[in-house]
Amino acid sequence: MNTLLRPCLDCGRLVRGKPRCYDCERDHDRQRGSRRQRGYDAQHDALRRVLVAALDPWAPCPRCHEPLGPDPARLDLMHNDDRTGWLGLGHRRCNRDVSPISAGQRTPLTPNFPTQNAGPVIG
């Protein structure tokens, strides 16, 4: 299948199949910071494992309030907006939504598990 060329989001060079050219993608990744700097540390991973093990497919997503569903591969552990704690498991599509809608216009986030501030410390 022939994929159309489109301009890189940052520099305008034509690219095929990706939003940015190689150089701009590398710069973009550096600006984002490491996985740990973005809040995905061992505590985050451990909490996600605990919540997946106790997954209730009918629990609501913190963003869209629809049931989570039975497939943990389609779920992310969602941070609160200031990234100081977690809201529970949520749909991957809801967690990774980067639409230009301002936070005030989105559906309010509602935690779906009891420990919502700093999250439990898991050994």
Sequence and secondary structure as in RCSB ss.txt:
>XXXX:A:sequence
MNTLLRPCLDCGRLVRGKPRCYDCERDHDRQRGSRRQRGYDAQHDALRRVLVAALDPWAPCPRCHEPLGPDPARL
DLMHNDDRTGWLGLGHRRCNRDVSPISAGQRTPLTPNFPTQNAGPVIG
>XXXX:A:secstr
    EEE TTT  EEESSSS HHHHHHHHHHH  TTTTT  HHHHHHHHHHHHT  TTSB TTT SB  S GGGE
EEEE TTSSSEEEEEEHHHHT   S  GGGS     SSS  SS     
